[in-house]
Amino acid sequence: MPAITVAMITLNEEAAVAKVIGDIQQAVSGLDAEILVVDSSRDRTPEIAAAMGARVLRQFPPQGYGRAMMRALTDAQGTVVITLDCDDTYPADRISEFAAAVLSGEADLVNASRLGTRPESMPFANYLANRFFALLAWIVLGVKTSDVHSGMRAYRRSMLQHVTFDAVGPALPVELLLKPALLGYRIAEAFIPYRERIGETTLRRWESTVWTLKRILRLLPLRFQSHCREETVGETG
């Protein structure tokens, strides 16, 4: 069993996949790591990834982002699972740093925030929306974060095995961050640079916005349950 799984989901990323896997291989050189790709492409993405040594799982026809990501998280074998997008927007050279934070026990989840400042590669409307979603998560759920939609995170695999997530619908990263936080897992956040993507975006802004709001509001009962548990512990202590 490897210490680290670097997991990506891919949909027609043949223009970027070789560079991204090469960057990952350089970042994990000397580490006990595997690269896992869950692929739903019609182009040469899976062939390129497999030729470069990645473990490729085909999910075709496509079943949507959420189901693809959950398969990646479920099939990962590492003690730590690092996710990032296969479009060259995230810095692979931070993988070992984030993995070390989880392996050392410092955190159960490391969220790589794109929003220390506004990235030049992010449209202003997207930046405002992401800042709004983070503020909403704080107001509604009491979870302080700057980026609920980051595609780069480090997860403790044992945590993923104990928390249930809803893979149906877009905006799964929102739940993958906020639900563990509400359940009391240790969340760390680090700022990263966010680059221009290689290839065309697959983001559906309106659908993603609706599902982001839906996922945040659906977690509201969990905030009250968590608050009640804290009060009970305080009373008995």
ZAMARGU-4260 file (C-alpha; in steps of 0.2 Angstrom, whole numbers, plus 5000, padded with zeros to 4 digits):
<rodrens>
0) 5000/5000/5000 | 5008/5017/4995 | 5009/5031/5007 | 5002/5044/4994 | 4990/5042/4980
5) 4989/5057/4968 | 4971/5056/4961 | 4964/5065/4946 | 4948/5064/4936 | 4950/5067/4917
10) 4938/5072/4903 | 4947/5075/4886 | 4963/5081/4894 | 4976/5075/4881 | 4983/5092/4879
15) 4988/5093/4897 | 4989/5076/4904 | 5007/5072/4900 | 5014/5088/4907 | 5004/5086/4923
20) 5009/5068/4926 | 5027/5072/4922 | 5026/5086/4935 | 5018/5075/4948 | 5031/5061/4945
25) 5045/5074/4948 | 5036/5080/4964 | 5034/5063/4971 | 5051/5056/4966 | 5059/5046/4980
30) 5042/5045/4989 | 5031/5030/4990 | 5017/5036/4979 | 5005/5031/4965 | 4996/5041/4952
35) 4978/5036/4949 | 4967/5043/4935 | 4948/5040/4933 | 4945/5044/4915 | 4929/5047/4905
40) 4937/5054/4889 | 4934/5052/4871 | 4952/5057/4866 | 4969/5049/4870 | 4970/5055/4888
45) 4969/5037/4896 | 4982/5030/4884 | 4994/5044/4887 | 4991/5042/4906 | 4994/5023/4906
50) 5009/5025/4895 | 5017/5037/4908 | 5014/5024/4922 | 4997/5030/4930 | 4984/5018/4936
55) 4969/5022/4924 | 4951/5017/4929 | 4939/5020/4915 | 4922/5027/4919 | 4913/5027/4902
60) 4901/5033/4897 | 4904/5048/4909 | 4894/5048/4925 | 4897/5066/4930 | 4911/5075/4941
65) 4904/5069/4958 | 4904/5050/4954 | 4921/5051/4945 | 4928/5060/4960 | 4921/5048/4973
70) 4928/5033/4963 | 4945/5041/4963 | 4944/5044/4982 | 4937/5026/4985 | 4949/5017/4974
75) 4965/5026/4980 | 4976/5015/4990 | 4987/5028/4999 | 4987/5033/5017 | 4985/5051/5010
80) 4975/5055/4995 | 4980/5071/4985 | 4968/5077/4972 | 4972/5090/4959 | 4964/5094/4942
85) 4972/5088/4926 | 4973/5105/4917 | 4990/5112/4924 | 4981/5125/4935 | 4988/5118/4952
90) 5006/5117/4958 | 5011/5099/4959 | 5027/5104/4968 | 5017/5107/4984 | 5011/5088/4984
95) 5024/5082/4996 | 5021/5097/5008 | 5003/5094/5010 | 5005/5075/5011 | 5018/5077/5025
100) 5005/5088/5035 | 4993/5073/5035 | 5006/5059/5037 | 5013/5068/5052 | 4996/5070/5061
105) 4995/5089/5059 | 4979/5088/5049 | 4966/5076/5042 | 4963/5087/5027 | 4974/5101/5019
110) 4964/5113/5008 | 4975/5122/4995 | 4966/5139/4993 | 4968/5148/4977 | 4961/5164/4985
115) 4975/5172/4995 | 4974/5186/4982 | 4964/5186/4966 | 4973/5175/4953 | 4975/5183/4936
120) 4969/5167/4928 | 4952/5168/4937 | 4939/5179/4929 | 4933/5192/4941 | 4915/5185/4942
125) 4922/5168/4947 | 4933/5176/4960 | 4918/5186/4968 | 4907/5170/4968 | 4921/5160/4976
130) 4923/5173/4990 | 4904/5174/4992 | 4903/5155/4994 | 4917/5155/5007 | 4908/5169/5017
135) 4892/5160/5016 | 4900/5144/5023 | 4906/5154/5038 | 4890/5163/5041 | 4879/5147/5039
140) 4890/5133/5045 | 4903/5142/5055 | 4917/5135/5045 | 4931/5147/5041 | 4939/5144/5024
145) 4944/5155/5009 | 4940/5142/4995 | 4926/5129/4996 | 4929/5124/4978 | 4948/5120/4977
150) 4952/5105/4967 | 4969/5102/4976 | 4967/5094/4993 | 4976/5081/5004 | 4964/5069/5013
155) 4968/5056/5026 | 4960/5041/5018 | 4954/5034/5034 | 4944/5050/5036 | 4936/5047/5019
160) 4931/5030/5024 | 4922/5036/5039 | 4912/5050/5031 | 4898/5048/5019 | 4897/5060/5004
165) 4883/5063/4991 | 4891/5060/4974 | 4876/5065/4965 | 4877/5082/4957 | 4891/5095/4954
170) 4901/5105/4968 | 4906/5089/4977 | 4922/5098/4983 | 4911/5109/4994 | 4904/5095/5004
175) 4921/5086/5004 | 4928/5101/5014 | 4914/5107/5024 | 4907/5090/5031 | 4923/5084/5038
180) 4925/5101/5046 | 4908/5100/5054 | 4912/5083/5061 | 4927/5089/5070 | 4941/5083/5059
185) 4957/5094/5058 | 4957/5106/5043 | 4972/5115/5038 | 4973/5128/5024 | 4988/5134/5013
190) 4988/5147/4999 | 4994/5142/4982 | 4996/5150/4965 | 4983/5146/4952 | 4988/5146/4934
195) 4980/5147/4917 | 4972/5130/4912 | 4977/5120/4897 | 4962/5116/4887 | 4944/5121/4887
200) 4935/5124/4904 | 4920/5111/4908 | 4913/5122/4922 | 4894/5125/4921 | 4893/5141/4931
205) 4874/5142/4934 | 4873/5123/4939 | 4888/5124/4950 | 4881/5139/4959 | 4865/5131/4962
210) 4873/5115/4969 | 4885/5125/4979 | 4871/5133/4988 | 4862/5117/4990 | 4877/5108/4997
215) 4880/5121/5010 | 4862/5123/5016 | 4860/5104/5017 | 4874/5103/5030 | 4865/5116/5041
220) 4857/5102/5052 | 4875/5095/5055 | 4880/5112/5062 | 4867/5111/5075 | 4871/5093/5079
225) 4889/5097/5082 | 4884/5112/5093 | 4873/5101/5103 | 4887/5089/5106 | 4899/5103/5111
230) 4886/5109/5124 | 4883/5091/5131 | 4902/5088/5133 | 4904/5105/5142 | 4889/5101/5154
235) 4896/5084/5158 | 4914/5090/5159
</rodrens>
